């Protein structure tokens, strides 16, 4: 009986290529670059990154995969869009599933002078630490970044220096501000942060940072006071710098003395220029002007011009205790000459008018500007519901 031949041995089949996978962030700020990465490409093969629009795919960029098939490429689309539909393809004909990267503007809410001592401390003692923020807190918390001018020392140390008004608040009041209003950044370049001496000023910085707040405009030396502070949201880097030209001059920092950053043309150009080199957007805040004047003066105009020339996106001022004009500047830039009082004892008709400046920011600058009006009831700002724009 014949023995049948063994069945033919089929050659082993090559393993299917790994799945081609692309990853990207789900949400980014308008106009910022973002990273596209993935795996599953041929070793050291070319990977095309494509943008889908109107039913078609167009190559945006290409990258060479590593020996393990992984790849990564930074993209900065030329035209900002609300969303980007992306995929990757390889020369062996494979295409990944598409991913969508959405974009939106980053929102900044800025308000004026905040004094957590004096009459505000008395109001909080009787009505609770959150009392000053109960009306405006939700509007500030709703922004990606919230900013105020902190016009007092935060410390339990020191004695009042020899000047007409001295303000000091408690760490507990500062914590309530952070928790209730969601404040992220505080300007300390003003004429009250040093009211209880150098140690109390340094305590103000330390307490603020301990509570997660970013401080600008003051430090242990001029170099520290001038250093830009960068806050990043959705990939957009926002640098803050703070300046003061309000006396006493003893509050101004030097190379060896703690204090605030003085507003001089040379200092403005250097500090704003340094900020521009490390950020997409630069917010320059100033303590300047004349108390109760309803419009800016020549010094303010000169300082703002220097800041814009050096690369500032927005200039935000304080100290006059009243609102001064909000104006658009060419090239997606804005100046608010004074945001007036905010959480501050206010009884004159001019000083009770206040509000919140809302800026929509992108990599191009200020995309939209709105001012949400409020009135101060004693020390507590109360939103009125009316909105205005820049002139």
ZAKEKOL-652070 format. One record per residue (C-alpha): residue in one letter; residue number from 1; x, y, z. Coordinates in steps of 0.1 Angstrom, whole numbers, plus 5000, padded with zeros to 4 digits. Each point is the difference from the previous one (the first is absolute). Last residue first. Example, Ala and Ser with C-alpha at 12.3 -4.5 7.8 and 13.67 -1.06 7.14 Angstrom:
BEGIN
+------+------+------+------+------+
| seba | ropa |   c1 |   c2 |   c3 |
+------+------+------+------+------+
|    s |    2 | 5137 | 4989 | 5071 |
|    a |    1 | 4986 | 4966 | 5007 |
+------+------+------+------+------+
***
This chain:
BEGIN
+------+------+------+------+------+
| seba | ropa |   c1 |   c2 |   c3 |
+------+------+------+------+------+
|    x |  391 | 4874 | 6030 | 5223 |
|    x |  390 | 5001 | 4967 | 5017 |
|    x |  389 | 4968 | 4979 | 5007 |
|    x |  388 | 4971 | 5003 | 5024 |
|    x |  387 | 4980 | 4976 | 5021 |
|    x |  386 | 4971 | 5005 | 5025 |
|    x |  385 | 4989 | 4974 | 5025 |
|    x |  384 | 5006 | 5022 | 5031 |
|    x |  383 | 5026 | 4978 | 5017 |
|    x |  382 | 5005 | 5008 | 5037 |
|    x |  381 | 5034 | 5009 | 5013 |
|    x |  380 | 5002 | 4998 | 5038 |
|    x |  379 | 5019 | 5026 | 5020 |
|    x |  378 | 4972 | 5024 | 5008 |
|    x |  377 | 4977 | 4990 | 4972 |
|    x |  376 | 5023 | 5002 | 4970 |
|    x |  375 | 4983 | 5002 | 4966 |
|    x |  374 | 5005 | 4975 | 4971 |
|    x |  373 | 5005 | 5001 | 4962 |
|    x |  372 | 5012 | 4971 | 4979 |
|    x |  371 | 5025 | 5014 | 4975 |
|    x |  370 | 5005 | 4981 | 4967 |
|    x |  369 | 5029 | 4994 | 4977 |
|    x |  368 | 5004 | 4975 | 4972 |
|    x |  367 | 5030 | 4985 | 4981 |
|    x |  366 | 5028 | 5014 | 5021 |
|    x |  365 | 5033 | 4986 | 4987 |
|    x |  364 | 5009 | 4978 | 4970 |
|    x |  363 | 5008 | 4970 | 5021 |
|    x |  362 | 4965 | 5003 | 5014 |
|    x |  361 | 4983 | 5020 | 5028 |
|    x |  360 | 4964 | 5008 | 5008 |
|    x |  359 | 5002 | 5029 | 5024 |
|    x |  358 | 4974 | 5007 | 5027 |
|    x |  357 | 5004 | 5032 | 5021 |
|    x |  356 | 4980 | 4998 | 5032 |
|    x |  355 | 4982 | 5029 | 5015 |
|    x |  354 | 5002 | 5033 | 5020 |
|    x |  353 | 4980 | 5031 | 5008 |
|    x |  352 | 5001 | 5006 | 5038 |
|    x |  351 | 5029 | 5024 | 4996 |
|    x |  350 | 4982 | 5026 | 4979 |
|    x |  349 | 4969 | 5003 | 5022 |
|    x |  348 | 5021 | 5003 | 5031 |
|    x |  347 | 4996 | 4973 | 5026 |
|    x |  346 | 5026 | 4973 | 4994 |
|    x |  345 | 5019 | 4977 | 5025 |
|    x |  344 | 5017 | 4976 | 4977 |
|    x |  343 | 4993 | 4967 | 4983 |
|    x |  342 | 5000 | 5013 | 4965 |
|    x |  341 | 5013 | 5036 | 4997 |
|    x |  340 | 5009 | 5014 | 4966 |
|    x |  339 | 5008 | 4980 | 4969 |
|    x |  338 | 5023 | 5027 | 4987 |
|    x |  337 | 5016 | 5007 | 4966 |
|    x |  336 | 4986 | 4968 | 4985 |
|    x |  335 | 5022 | 4995 | 4969 |
|    x |  334 | 4992 | 4974 | 4973 |
|    x |  333 | 5019 | 4983 | 4972 |
|    x |  332 | 4989 | 4979 | 4969 |
|    x |  331 | 5022 | 5019 | 4976 |
|    x |  330 | 4990 | 5037 | 5004 |
|    x |  329 | 4991 | 5011 | 5035 |
|    x |  328 | 4965 | 4996 | 5014 |
|    x |  327 | 4990 | 5023 | 5029 |
|    x |  326 | 4986 | 4998 | 5035 |
|    x |  325 | 4997 | 5034 | 5016 |
|    x |  324 | 5006 | 5007 | 5037 |
|    x |  323 | 4980 | 4986 | 5029 |
|    x |  322 | 5006 | 5015 | 5034 |
|    x |  321 | 5024 | 4991 | 5029 |
|    x |  320 | 5029 | 5017 | 4981 |
|    x |  319 | 5023 | 4971 | 5010 |
|    x |  318 | 4996 | 4975 | 4971 |
|    x |  317 | 5010 | 4992 | 4965 |
|    x |  316 | 4997 | 4971 | 4975 |
|    x |  315 | 5021 | 4999 | 4968 |
|    x |  314 | 4993 | 4972 | 4976 |
|    x |  313 | 5020 | 4982 | 4973 |
|    x |  312 | 5034 | 5014 | 5010 |
|    x |  311 | 5028 | 4997 | 4975 |
|    x |  310 | 5028 | 5025 | 5008 |
|    x |  309 | 4982 | 5028 | 4980 |
|    x |  308 | 4968 | 4992 | 5019 |
|    x |  307 | 5017 | 5004 | 5034 |
|    x |  306 | 5018 | 5032 | 4989 |
|    x |  305 | 4967 | 5015 | 4987 |
|    x |  304 | 4983 | 4991 | 5033 |
|    x |  303 | 5027 | 5018 | 5020 |
|    x |  302 | 4998 | 5031 | 4978 |
|    x |  301 | 4962 | 5001 | 5002 |
|    x |  300 | 5000 | 4995 | 5038 |
|    x |  299 | 5026 | 5028 | 5004 |
|    x |  298 | 4979 | 5023 | 4978 |
|    x |  297 | 4968 | 4997 | 5020 |
|    x |  296 | 4971 | 4975 | 4999 |
|    x |  295 | 4964 | 5010 | 5004 |
|    x |  294 | 4975 | 5002 | 5029 |
|    x |  293 | 5024 | 5014 | 5026 |
|    x |  292 | 4990 | 4988 | 5035 |
|    x |  291 | 5036 | 4992 | 5010 |
|    x |  290 | 5026 | 5009 | 4974 |
|    x |  289 | 5016 | 4974 | 4978 |
|    x |  288 | 5020 | 4969 | 5006 |
|    x |  287 | 5001 | 4964 | 5013 |
|    x |  286 | 5006 | 4981 | 4968 |
|    x |  285 | 4993 | 4965 | 4987 |
|    x |  284 | 5016 | 4986 | 4968 |
|    x |  283 | 4983 | 4969 | 4987 |
|    x |  282 | 5021 | 4982 | 4974 |
|    x |  281 | 4986 | 4974 | 4976 |
|    x |  280 | 5019 | 4971 | 4982 |
|    x |  279 | 5026 | 4997 | 5027 |
|    x |  278 | 5038 | 4996 | 5007 |
|    x |  277 | 5015 | 5027 | 4978 |
|    x |  276 | 4972 | 5024 | 5005 |
|    x |  275 | 5006 | 4999 | 5037 |
|    x |  274 | 5036 | 5011 | 4996 |
|    x |  273 | 4989 | 5028 | 4978 |
|    x |  272 | 4974 | 5011 | 5025 |
|    x |  271 | 5027 | 5001 | 5028 |
|    x |  270 | 5027 | 5018 | 4979 |
|    x |  269 | 4977 | 5025 | 4984 |
|    x |  268 | 4982 | 5008 | 5032 |
|    x |  267 | 5033 | 5004 | 5019 |
|    x |  266 | 5014 | 5024 | 4974 |
|    x |  265 | 4968 | 5021 | 4999 |
|    x |  264 | 4998 | 5001 | 5038 |
|    x |  263 | 4973 | 4985 | 5021 |
|    x |  262 | 5016 | 4987 | 5032 |
|    x |  261 | 4998 | 4963 | 5008 |
|    x |  260 | 4989 | 4995 | 5036 |
|    x |  259 | 5021 | 4993 | 5031 |
|    x |  258 | 5029 | 4980 | 5014 |
|    x |  257 | 5034 | 5018 | 5001 |
|    x |  256 | 5033 | 4988 | 4984 |
|    x |  255 | 4996 | 5006 | 4963 |
|    x |  254 | 4974 | 5026 | 5008 |
|    x |  253 | 4963 | 4997 | 5008 |
|    x |  252 | 4976 | 5030 | 5003 |
|    x |  251 | 4981 | 5003 | 5033 |
|    x |  250 | 5024 | 5027 | 5012 |
|    x |  249 | 4988 | 5021 | 4971 |
|    x |  248 | 4968 | 5007 | 5019 |
|    x |  247 | 4985 | 5007 | 4975 |
|    x |  246 | 4981 | 4988 | 4969 |
|    x |  245 | 5019 | 4990 | 4969 |
|    x |  244 | 4991 | 4964 | 5001 |
|    x |  243 | 5006 | 4970 | 4976 |
|    x |  242 | 4987 | 4965 | 4996 |
|    x |  241 | 5008 | 4972 | 4975 |
|    x |  240 | 4977 | 4971 | 4990 |
|    x |  239 | 5007 | 4974 | 4973 |
|    x |  238 | 4973 | 4980 | 4984 |
|    x |  237 | 5010 | 4967 | 4983 |
|    x |  236 | 4972 | 4985 | 4980 |
|    x |  235 | 5002 | 4961 | 5001 |
|    x |  234 | 4965 | 4996 | 5012 |
|    x |  233 | 5008 | 5024 | 5029 |
|    x |  232 | 5035 | 5009 | 5010 |
|    x |  231 | 5009 | 5027 | 5026 |
|    x |  230 | 5034 | 5016 | 4997 |
|    x |  229 | 5015 | 5024 | 5025 |
|    x |  228 | 5024 | 5025 | 4986 |
|    x |  227 | 5030 | 5009 | 5022 |
|    x |  226 | 5001 | 5037 | 5009 |
|    x |  225 | 4994 | 4996 | 5037 |
|    x |  224 | 5026 | 4972 | 5002 |
|    x |  223 | 5027 | 5020 | 4981 |
|    x |  222 | 4991 | 5031 | 5022 |
|    x |  221 | 5006 | 4980 | 5031 |
|    x |  220 | 4980 | 4979 | 5025 |
|    x |  219 | 4969 | 5003 | 4980 |
|    x |  218 | 4972 | 5022 | 4986 |
|    x |  217 | 4983 | 5005 | 4967 |
|    x |  216 | 4983 | 4967 | 4995 |
|    x |  215 | 4985 | 4974 | 5023 |
|    x |  214 | 4985 | 4967 | 4989 |
|    x |  213 | 4975 | 4985 | 5025 |
|    x |  212 | 5002 | 4964 | 5012 |
|    x |  211 | 4992 | 5007 | 5036 |
|    x |  210 | 5037 | 4996 | 5010 |
|    x |  209 | 5008 | 5024 | 4972 |
|    x |  208 | 4978 | 5027 | 5015 |
|    x |  207 | 5012 | 4994 | 5035 |
|    x |  206 | 5036 | 5002 | 4989 |
|    x |  205 | 4996 | 5032 | 4980 |
|    x |  204 | 4980 | 5017 | 5027 |
|    x |  203 | 5026 | 4988 | 5026 |
|    x |  202 | 5027 | 5017 | 4979 |
|    x |  201 | 4980 | 5033 | 5004 |
|    x |  200 | 4996 | 4994 | 5037 |
|    x |  199 | 5037 | 4995 | 5004 |
|    x |  198 | 5007 | 5032 | 4980 |
|    x |  197 | 4978 | 5023 | 5021 |
|    x |  196 | 4964 | 5002 | 5009 |
|    x |  195 | 4988 | 5022 | 4971 |
|    x |  194 | 5022 | 4984 | 4975 |
|    x |  193 | 4972 | 4985 | 4978 |
|    x |  192 | 4983 | 5034 | 5002 |
|    x |  191 | 5015 | 5021 | 4972 |
|    x |  190 | 4996 | 4975 | 4972 |
|    x |  189 | 5019 | 4973 | 4981 |
|    x |  188 | 4983 | 4970 | 5017 |
|    x |  187 | 4979 | 4988 | 4972 |
|    x |  186 | 4980 | 4969 | 5007 |
|    x |  185 | 4995 | 4970 | 4978 |
|    x |  184 | 4976 | 4970 | 5003 |
|    x |  183 | 4969 | 5013 | 5017 |
|    x |  182 | 4973 | 4974 | 5004 |
|    x |  181 | 4975 | 5024 | 5015 |
|    x |  180 | 4988 | 4979 | 5030 |
|    x |  179 | 5030 | 4978 | 5006 |
|    x |  178 | 5028 | 5025 | 4991 |
|    x |  177 | 4983 | 5029 | 5017 |
|    x |  176 | 4993 | 4978 | 5031 |
|    x |  175 | 5037 | 4990 | 5001 |
|    x |  174 | 5010 | 5037 | 4999 |
|    x |  173 | 4976 | 5008 | 5029 |
|    x |  172 | 5015 | 4971 | 5020 |
|    x |  171 | 5035 | 5013 | 4993 |
|    x |  170 | 4989 | 5033 | 5017 |
|    x |  169 | 4999 | 5035 | 4985 |
|    x |  168 | 5022 | 5031 | 5005 |
|    x |  167 | 4995 | 5035 | 4987 |
|    x |  166 | 5018 | 5032 | 5009 |
|    x |  165 | 4987 | 5035 | 4992 |
|    x |  164 | 5017 | 5033 | 5007 |
|    x |  163 | 5036 | 4988 | 5001 |
|    x |  162 | 5026 | 4992 | 5027 |
|    x |  161 | 5003 | 4962 | 4998 |
|    x |  160 | 4975 | 4978 | 5018 |
|    x |  159 | 5016 | 4973 | 5022 |
|    x |  158 | 5012 | 4965 | 4990 |
|    x |  157 | 4986 | 4965 | 5002 |
|    x |  156 | 4966 | 4984 | 4996 |
|    x |  155 | 5002 | 5002 | 4963 |
|    x |  154 | 4982 | 5006 | 4967 |
|    x |  153 | 5010 | 5036 | 4990 |
|    x |  152 | 4974 | 5020 | 4980 |
|    x |  151 | 4989 | 5011 | 4966 |
|    x |  150 | 4997 | 4966 | 4982 |
|    x |  149 | 4994 | 5010 | 4964 |
|    x |  148 | 4978 | 4973 | 4985 |
|    x |  147 | 5002 | 4972 | 4974 |
|    x |  146 | 4978 | 4970 | 4991 |
|    x |  145 | 5012 | 4974 | 4974 |
|    x |  144 | 4978 | 4974 | 4982 |
|    x |  143 | 4970 | 5021 | 5009 |
|    x |  142 | 4968 | 4986 | 5017 |
|    x |  141 | 5015 | 5005 | 5034 |
|    x |  140 | 5000 | 5038 | 4995 |
|    x |  139 | 4964 | 5001 | 4989 |
|    x |  138 | 4989 | 4976 | 5028 |
|    x |  137 | 5018 | 5021 | 5027 |
|    x |  136 | 4986 | 5034 | 4990 |
|    x |  135 | 4969 | 4999 | 5022 |
|    x |  134 | 5012 | 4981 | 5030 |
|    x |  133 | 5035 | 5013 | 4999 |
|    x |  132 | 5001 | 5026 | 5028 |
|    x |  131 | 4981 | 4976 | 5024 |
|    x |  130 | 5024 | 4970 | 4997 |
|    x |  129 | 5017 | 5008 | 5033 |
|    x |  128 | 4968 | 5002 | 5020 |
|    x |  127 | 4974 | 5027 | 5007 |
|    x |  126 | 5012 | 5016 | 5033 |
|    x |  125 | 5038 | 4995 | 4998 |
|    x |  124 | 4998 | 5002 | 4961 |
|    x |  123 | 4986 | 5035 | 5002 |
|    x |  122 | 5027 | 5011 | 5025 |
|    x |  121 | 5027 | 4985 | 4978 |
|    x |  120 | 4986 | 5019 | 4970 |
|    x |  119 | 5000 | 5032 | 5020 |
|    x |  118 | 5038 | 4998 | 5005 |
|    x |  117 | 5016 | 4969 | 4987 |
|    x |  116 | 4993 | 4978 | 4970 |
|    x |  115 | 5006 | 5029 | 4975 |
|    x |  114 | 4994 | 4990 | 4964 |
|    x |  113 | 5005 | 5025 | 4972 |
|    x |  112 | 4988 | 4992 | 4965 |
|    x |  111 | 4986 | 4970 | 4981 |
|    x |  110 | 5012 | 4977 | 4972 |
|    x |  109 | 4982 | 4970 | 4985 |
|    x |  108 | 5021 | 4982 | 4974 |
|    x |  107 | 4984 | 4975 | 4976 |
|    x |  106 | 5020 | 4976 | 4978 |
|    x |  105 | 4985 | 4999 | 4964 |
|    x |  104 | 4989 | 4967 | 4987 |
|    x |  103 | 5014 | 4970 | 4981 |
|    x |  102 | 4988 | 4964 | 4992 |
|    x |  101 | 5023 | 4973 | 4989 |
|    x |  100 | 4982 | 4971 | 4983 |
|    x |   99 | 5014 | 4966 | 4994 |
|    x |   98 | 4998 | 4979 | 4968 |
|    x |   97 | 5006 | 4963 | 4999 |
|    x |   96 | 5034 | 4992 | 4986 |
|    x |   95 | 5008 | 4995 | 4963 |
|    x |   94 | 5019 | 4972 | 4984 |
|    x |   93 | 5012 | 5000 | 4964 |
|    x |   92 | 5036 | 4987 | 5005 |
|    x |   91 | 5012 | 5035 | 4997 |
|    x |   90 | 4985 | 5010 | 5033 |
|    x |   89 | 4970 | 5021 | 5010 |
|    x |   88 | 4991 | 5021 | 5030 |
|    x |   87 | 4967 | 5016 | 5009 |
|    x |   86 | 4987 | 5033 | 5011 |
|    x |   85 | 4967 | 5019 | 5003 |
|    x |   84 | 5008 | 5035 | 5014 |
|    x |   83 | 4976 | 5021 | 5019 |
|    x |   82 | 4990 | 5036 | 5007 |
|    x |   81 | 5026 | 5012 | 4975 |
|    x |   80 | 5032 | 5020 | 5001 |
|    x |   79 | 5016 | 5002 | 4965 |
|    x |   78 | 5037 | 4993 | 4998 |
|    x |   77 | 4997 | 4968 | 5021 |
|    x |   76 | 5028 | 4996 | 5025 |
|    x |   75 | 5009 | 4963 | 5002 |
|    x |   74 | 5026 | 4983 | 5021 |
|    x |   73 | 5009 | 4965 | 4988 |
|    x |   72 | 5003 | 4966 | 5016 |
|    x |   71 | 5006 | 4965 | 4987 |
|    x |   70 | 5001 | 4964 | 5012 |
|    x |   69 | 5008 | 4971 | 4977 |
|    x |   68 | 5026 | 4984 | 5024 |
|    x |   67 | 5029 | 5010 | 4977 |
|    x |   66 | 4987 | 5036 | 5001 |
|    x |   65 | 4975 | 5015 | 4977 |
|    x |   64 | 5009 | 5028 | 4976 |
|    x |   63 | 4976 | 5030 | 5000 |
|    x |   62 | 4979 | 5017 | 4974 |
|    x |   61 | 4979 | 5032 | 5000 |
|    x |   60 | 4966 | 5014 | 4991 |
|    x |   59 | 4989 | 4976 | 4973 |
|    x |   58 | 4965 | 5006 | 4987 |
|    x |   57 | 4970 | 4977 | 5004 |
|    x |   56 | 4967 | 5007 | 4983 |
|    x |   55 | 4964 | 4998 | 5011 |
|    x |   54 | 4997 | 5037 | 5005 |
|    x |   53 | 5029 | 5000 | 5024 |
|    x |   52 | 5024 | 4973 | 5013 |
|    x |   51 | 5035 | 5009 | 5010 |
|    x |   50 | 5028 | 4975 | 4994 |
|    x |   49 | 5031 | 4990 | 5019 |
|    x |   48 | 5022 | 4979 | 4977 |
|    x |   47 | 5023 | 4973 | 5015 |
|    x |   46 | 5032 | 4990 | 4983 |
|    x |   45 | 5016 | 4968 | 5011 |
|    x |   44 | 5027 | 4995 | 5025 |
|    x |   43 | 4984 | 4968 | 5011 |
|    x |   42 | 4966 | 4998 | 4983 |
|    x |   41 | 4974 | 5019 | 5020 |
|    x |   40 | 4981 | 4984 | 5029 |
|    x |   39 | 5002 | 5029 | 5025 |
|    x |   38 | 4988 | 5035 | 5006 |
|    x |   37 | 5007 | 5036 | 5006 |
|    x |   36 | 4985 | 5034 | 4991 |
|    x |   35 | 5012 | 5029 | 5022 |
|    x |   34 | 4984 | 5034 | 5002 |
|    x |   33 | 5008 | 5035 | 4988 |
|    x |   32 | 4978 | 5029 | 5012 |
|    x |   31 | 4976 | 5018 | 4977 |
|    x |   30 | 4969 | 4998 | 5022 |
|    x |   29 | 5006 | 4982 | 5032 |
|    x |   28 | 5000 | 4962 | 5000 |
|    x |   27 | 4974 | 4973 | 5005 |
|    x |   26 | 5000 | 4962 | 4993 |
|    x |   25 | 5038 | 4997 | 5000 |
|    x |   24 | 5014 | 4978 | 4973 |
|    x |   23 | 5006 | 4962 | 4995 |
|    x |   22 | 5004 | 4980 | 4968 |
|    x |   21 | 4999 | 4961 | 4997 |
|    x |   20 | 5010 | 4978 | 4972 |
|    x |   19 | 4991 | 4965 | 5010 |
|    x |   18 | 5030 | 4976 | 4999 |
|    x |   17 | 5008 | 4984 | 4967 |
|    x |   16 | 4986 | 4966 | 4994 |
|    x |   15 | 5024 | 4971 | 5009 |
|    x |   14 | 5014 | 4984 | 4969 |
|    x |   13 | 4984 | 4967 | 4991 |
|    x |   12 | 5021 | 4969 | 5007 |
|    x |   11 | 5005 | 4978 | 4969 |
|    x |   10 | 4973 | 4974 | 4994 |
|    x |    9 | 5012 | 4964 | 5006 |
|    x |    8 | 4985 | 4977 | 4974 |
|    x |    7 | 4980 | 4971 | 5013 |
|    x |    6 | 5021 | 4969 | 5006 |
|    x |    5 | 5000 | 4975 | 4971 |
|    x |    4 | 4976 | 4972 | 5001 |
|    x |    3 | 5014 | 4966 | 5010 |
|    x |    2 | 4994 | 4974 | 4973 |
|    x |    1 | 4986 | 4967 | 5011 |
+------+------+------+------+------+
***
